Amino acid sequence: MYDDGSFDRWLKIVLGVLFGLAAAKMFWHWLTEDVWHWITVDVWGWITEHPWWSALIAVPVALLVVAFVVGLFLPHDFAAEYEEAEEGPLGLTYSINQLAAMTPAGFEQACADLLARDGFLRSRRVGGAGDLGADVVAWDPSGNKIVLQCKQYARPVGSTETQTFNGTARPEHGADTAIIVGLSGFTTPASHFAIRHNITLIGREALETWAGGQHLYSVIPGQRFAA
């Protein structure tokens, strides 16, 4: 008769079941006889003979069990922890001297980090060759896009730079809020142009306040941060 190997397969299954039943029977016997005897006779006998030592051991064990159960079933807001982690370097501050000592790229990154600290989303430095005036971009929780141009000049930012940024911030980058950060402030013509074209300027004093720990929207006028 032709044997396709199915008999051996069924034999292995039957032997496996019998072995499993035998092992389960041995485990049950050990659990009900040896372990139960050890708990009810040896352990209980030691507890009754040493009540004070038993209490000293039982109290911390009970506290650990309670702490484990509470931690297991207590609601835990992992989403809030994730959002907090996403907020970036909480408590980050810079002094004006620190900002002035940075490289231009470092100054742009510092502005990106300050936005992240304040809870802006996807804050990142994009400045470099061909950036078309955008050094840092971010979004607030309401979905408003923030575009920063960061000027670490030793002189005030002039009207020419402000006009150039105005030509790209919204048409090219889709900024809802266009901001120029000027370490040394702005000239009067630049300030007047910015007012006419709704460009937000952060001069030295405002930058010092922002970098010192204040939220960006508490520094610049007419903005509200919807958390």
PyMOL commands that set and color helices and strands:
alter all, ss='L'
color gray80, all
select helices_A, chain A and resi 6-49+51-73+78-86+96-101+104-117+159-169+188-196+204-211+216-219
alter helices_A, ss='H'
color red, helices_A
select strands_A, chain A and resi 121-125+136-139+145-151+177-182+200-202
alter strands_A, ss='S'
color yellow, strands_A
deselect
rebuild
show_as cartoon
